Amino acid sequence: MPLMAAAHSSPSGALEALERLRRALGERRAFLIYSHMNPDPDTVGSALGLRFLLEQVFERKAALCYRGIIGRAENRELVRLLAKDLKPARMVPQEQYEASFLVDCQPDFGFDSEVDRVPLLGVFDHHPDSGSAAGLPFSDIRSAYGSTSTIITEYIRASGMEPGAVVATALWYGLKTDTQDLSRRTGAADEDARDWLVPRIDRATLAAIENPKLSRSYYTNLMTALARAVSWRELVMTEIGRLPYPDMVAEIADRLIRMEQVQWSMCCGLHEKRLYLSVRTSHPTLDAGLLVKRVLRGRGAGGGHDTMAAGRIELADEGRETYRVAVEDLWSRFREELGLHSVEGVRVVEHAPEGPRVGGAWSA
């Protein structure tokens, strides 16, 4: 269907991008939207926004799916309140869909050609371009943007359609969390999206998402992470061992970066034969995403932005020794990259009942 001019102002170039998307859809009628592994608010908000575009603007069928685990309490509440039909990919009848999109990720970090049988049509993402989307019929990768939710918001604004409180709230929460309330990696596009979305959100729902109840296991893992944390001047690292869910490492890294005199935090742990890691930095010039890529080169996959990054390493098994060797190597690589290999580590919690298990102090 031809696109109508937006009834209100939209960012420059957004109408052209919307028309480019329409051409890429072609005559296809049914689409599957993949979030990235272990979905966060930006990928969930982007997925809801893209489905709104496909269904309400282009009059197509669209469904949402993910892989991994939705573990973080805020993310579980987000899905419960705003995206109840976001399903695990294994539960989706792929034969019902003609093409798929990735949101907030690129094919090398969000699409498994051995499992994903729905042809990949395109991606929407704000992470640095990895090159893996080259050759796809459609891609919109804007690494200067603070969130993928910002990109999708521009499309919705250009369409002239009102998204409703559910989609607006999800998009705003995705933008808000990925930019740390517009305090990091934020540009004019993110601020414009914020100004447009905020009058449309459901504040009571947003408050419920941001203040969920936390399980007892959360506090147990927090205590473990603090007890095992070691600092080397401006770097602090810890490991949790077996994770209740992969996102736990990000929650710990978020807390540790707030420590006085710390510019780098890293937390890692084990989940289903994978070593997951999350990195945060407040360093004024160094890039967390580039650092993680260097550390994991030849050993795993990862990346991110200037202030936050994540990665994973496939392990041969979940044995204690396999995990110990992988973590020792990971910690050593981080210290080497940051020029701290000769600096002596100091326990963060001096009199914790359980001490660090890495750096020659691995306990039973």
C-alpha positions in Angstrom: 0.0 0.0 0.0 1.3 3.5 -0.7 2.6 5.4 2.3 0.7 8.5 3.4 2.5 11.6 4.6 2.9 11.7 8.3 0.2 13.8 10.1 2.9 15.2 12.4 6.6 16.0 12.1 9.0 13.1 11.9 12.8 13.0 11.7 14.4 13.9 8.4 14.8 10.9 6.2 12.4 8.7 8.1 9.7 8.6 5.4 12.4 7.4 2.9 13.4 4.7 5.3 9.8 3.6 5.8 9.4 3.4 2.0 12.5 1.4 1.7 11.1 -1.1 4.3 7.9 -1.3 2.3 9.7 -2.2 -0.8 11.7 -4.9 1.1 8.5 -6.5 2.3 7.4 -7.1 -1.2 4.3 -9.4 -1.4 5.2 -11.4 1.7 2.4 -11.5 4.3 3.7 -13.2 7.4 6.9 -12.3 9.4 8.7 -13.6 12.4 10.6 -11.0 14.6 13.6 -12.3 16.6 15.0 -10.5 19.6 18.5 -11.2 20.5 19.6 -14.0 22.9 18.4 -13.4 26.5 16.2 -10.4 25.6 16.7 -7.0 27.3 14.3 -4.0 27.2 15.7 -2.5 24.0 15.2 -5.7 22.0 11.7 -6.3 23.4 10.6 -2.7 22.8 12.0 -2.7 19.3 10.3 -6.0 18.6 6.9 -4.7 19.8 7.4 -1.5 17.7 8.3 -3.4 14.6 5.3 -5.6 14.9 3.1 -2.5 15.2 4.6 -1.2 12.0 4.1 -4.5 10.1 0.6 -5.1 11.4 -0.9 -1.5 11.6 1.0 0.3 8.8 1.7 -2.5 6.3 -1.3 -4.7 7.2 0.9 -7.9 7.5 1.0 -10.7 10.1 3.8 -10.7 12.6 4.9 -12.7 15.6 7.7 -12.3 18.2 10.2 -14.8 19.5 13.4 -15.1 21.5 16.1 -17.6 22.5 17.8 -18.0 25.9 16.3 -16.9 29.2 14.4 -13.9 30.3 15.9 -13.8 33.8 16.3 -10.3 35.1 13.3 -9.4 37.3 12.6 -6.1 35.4 12.7 -7.9 32.1 10.3 -10.6 33.2 7.9 -7.9 34.4 8.3 -6.1 31.1 7.3 -9.2 29.2 4.5 -10.1 31.6 2.9 -6.7 31.4 3.6 -5.6 27.8 4.7 -8.6 25.7 2.9 -11.7 26.9 3.0 -13.2 23.4 6.8 -13.1 23.1 7.5 -16.8 22.8 10.6 -19.0 22.9 11.7 -19.7 19.3 11.3 -23.4 19.7 7.6 -22.9 20.3 6.9 -21.0 17.1 5.7 -22.9 14.0 8.2 -21.5 11.6 6.4 -22.9 8.6 3.7 -20.2 9.1 6.1 -17.4 8.3 7.7 -16.3 5.0 10.5 -14.1 6.3 12.1 -12.8 9.5 13.7 -9.7 11.0 16.3 -9.3 13.8 16.0 -6.4 16.2 18.8 -5.0 18.3 21.3 -7.5 17.0 22.9 -8.7 13.8 23.1 -12.2 12.2 26.4 -13.2 13.8 25.0 -12.7 17.3 21.3 -13.3 16.9 20.5 -15.8 14.1 21.4 -19.5 13.9 21.0 -20.7 10.3 21.1 -24.3 11.6 17.9 -23.8 13.5 16.3 -20.7 12.0 14.5 -21.9 8.9 12.6 -18.7 8.2 14.6 -16.7 5.6 16.2 -13.6 7.2 15.0 -10.5 5.4 16.5 -7.7 7.4 17.9 -6.2 10.6 17.4 -3.1 12.8 20.2 -2.4 15.1 22.3 0.3 16.9 25.4 -1.8 17.6 28.5 -1.3 15.5 28.1 -2.8 12.1 29.8 -6.3 12.2 29.4 -6.8 8.4 27.2 -9.9 8.9 24.1 -8.2 7.6 25.8 -7.5 4.2 23.8 -9.0 1.4 20.4 -9.0 3.2 17.5 -7.4 1.4 17.1 -4.8 4.2 19.3 -3.5 7.0 19.1 -0.3 9.1 22.1 -0.2 11.4 22.8 3.2 13.1 25.6 2.9 15.6 25.4 6.6 16.5 22.0 6.0 18.1 21.6 5.2 21.7 19.0 2.4 21.2 17.3 0.4 18.5 14.0 1.6 20.1 15.0 5.1 18.9 15.3 3.8 15.3 11.9 2.0 15.4 10.3 5.1 17.0 11.4 7.1 14.0 9.6 4.7 11.7 6.4 4.9 13.7 6.5 8.7 13.7 7.0 8.7 10.0 4.0 6.5 9.5 1.7 9.0 11.1 0.2 6.2 13.2 -0.4 6.4 17.0 1.3 3.4 18.7 -0.8 3.2 21.9 0.4 3.0 25.5 1.7 -0.6 25.4 4.1 0.0 22.4 5.1 3.5 23.5 5.9 2.3 27.1 8.0 -0.6 25.8 9.9 1.7 23.4 10.6 4.3 26.0 11.8 1.7 28.5 14.1 0.2 25.9 15.5 3.6 25.1 15.7 4.6 28.7 17.6 1.5 29.8 20.1 1.3 26.9 21.1 5.0 27.3 20.9 4.9 31.1 18.2 7.5 31.2 19.8 9.4 28.3 23.1 9.8 30.1 25.3 7.7 27.8 25.6 7.4 24.0 22.7 9.8 23.6 22.2 12.1 20.6 19.5 14.4 19.3 17.6 11.4 17.8 17.3 9.8 21.2 16.2 13.0 22.8 13.6 13.6 20.1 12.3 10.0 20.5 12.1 10.6 24.3 10.1 13.8 23.8 7.7 12.1 21.5 7.2 8.9 23.5 6.9 10.1 27.1 3.5 11.8 26.7 2.2 8.4 25.4 3.5 6.0 28.0 1.6 4.3 30.9 3.5 5.6 33.9 1.9 3.1 36.4 3.0 0.2 34.2 6.5 1.7 33.8 6.8 2.0 37.6 5.7 -1.7 38.0 8.4 -2.8 35.5 11.1 -0.8 37.2 10.3 -2.0 40.7 9.8 -5.7 40.6 10.0 -8.1 43.5 13.4 -9.9 43.7 13.9 -13.6 44.5 16.0 -14.8 47.4 18.4 -16.4 44.9 19.1 -12.9 43.6 20.5 -11.9 47.0 22.4 -15.1 47.3 24.1 -14.6 44.0 24.8 -10.9 44.8 26.5 -12.0 48.1 28.5 -14.6 46.2 29.6 -12.1 43.6 30.7 -9.5 46.2 32.6 -12.1 48.2 34.6 -13.2 45.2 35.2 -9.8 43.8 38.8 -8.6 43.3 40.1 -5.1 42.3 43.2 -4.1 40.5 43.3 -0.3 40.8 40.5 0.9 38.5 39.4 -2.7 37.5 37.1 -4.9 39.5 36.2 -8.4 38.4 34.2 -11.2 39.9 32.6 -14.6 39.0 29.5 -16.3 40.3 29.9 -19.8 39.2 26.7 -21.4 38.1 24.2 -18.7 37.0 20.5 -18.8 37.6 20.2 -16.9 34.3 22.7 -15.3 32.0 21.6 -11.7 32.6 22.8 -12.0 36.2 26.3 -11.1 35.1 25.0 -7.8 33.7 23.2 -7.0 37.0 26.4 -7.5 39.0 28.6 -5.5 36.5 26.1 -2.6 36.8 26.5 -2.6 40.5 30.3 -2.9 40.6 31.0 0.0 38.2 29.5 2.3 40.8 32.3 1.6 43.2 34.6 4.5 44.1 37.8 4.8 41.9 36.6 2.0 39.6 36.5 2.6 35.8 36.0 -1.0 34.7 33.8 -3.8 36.0 33.5 -7.4 34.7 31.4 -10.3 36.0 31.2 -13.8 34.5 29.5 -17.1 35.2 28.5 -20.4 33.8 25.2 -21.4 32.2 24.5 -24.4 30.1 28.1 -25.0 29.0 28.6 -21.3 28.2 30.7 -18.8 30.1 28.8 -15.5 30.0 30.5 -12.2 30.8 29.4 -8.6 31.1 31.5 -5.5 31.1 30.9 -1.9 32.1 33.2 1.1 32.0 33.2 4.8 32.8 36.6 5.4 31.1 36.5 8.6 29.1 38.2 7.3 26.0 38.4 3.5 25.9 35.6 1.4 24.4 34.1 -1.6 26.2 32.9 -3.3 23.1 36.3 -3.2 21.4 38.0 -4.4 24.6 35.7 -7.4 24.8 36.3 -8.3 21.1 40.0 -8.2 21.7 39.8 -10.3 24.9 37.5 -12.9 23.2 39.3 -13.1 19.8 39.7 -16.7 18.9 37.9 -17.9 22.1 34.3 -16.6 21.9 31.8 -14.0 20.6 31.0 -10.6 22.0 30.9 -6.9 21.5 28.9 -3.8 22.6 29.4 -0.1 22.9 31.8 2.3 24.5 30.4 2.0 28.0 28.9 -1.6 28.1 29.6 -4.9 26.4 28.9 -8.6 26.7 30.2 -11.9 25.4 30.1 -15.7 25.8 32.6 -18.6 25.4 31.5 -22.1 24.5 32.9 -24.7 27.0 33.4 -28.4 26.4 31.6 -29.3 29.6 30.4 -27.8 32.9 33.1 -29.4 35.0 34.7 -27.3 37.7 38.2 -27.5 36.2 37.0 -26.5 32.7 35.3 -23.5 34.2 38.2 -22.6 36.4 40.7 -22.6 33.5 38.4 -20.5 31.3 37.8 -17.9 34.0 41.6 -17.7 34.9 42.4 -17.1 31.2 39.6 -14.5 30.9 40.7 -12.6 33.9 44.3 -12.7 32.8 43.4 -11.4 29.4 41.4 -8.4 30.8 44.3 -7.4 33.1 46.7 -7.7 30.2 44.6 -5.5 27.9 44.3 -2.9 30.6 48.0 -2.9 31.5 47.3 -4.3 35.0 48.9 -7.7 34.8 51.6 -6.9 37.3 49.3 -5.2 39.8 48.4 -7.1 42.9 44.7 -7.8 43.4 42.8 -6.7 46.5 39.6 -8.3 47.8 36.6 -6.0 47.6 34.9 -7.4 50.7 37.9 -8.0 53.0 36.2 -10.2 55.6 33.7 -12.0 53.4 33.1 -15.7 54.4 34.1 -16.9 50.9 37.0 -15.3 49.2 38.0 -15.0 45.5 38.4 -18.3 43.6 40.6 -16.9 40.8 44.2 -15.7 40.6 45.7 -18.4 42.6 43.0 -18.4 45.3 40.5 -20.9 43.9 38.8 -22.5 46.8 36.6 -25.6 47.0 
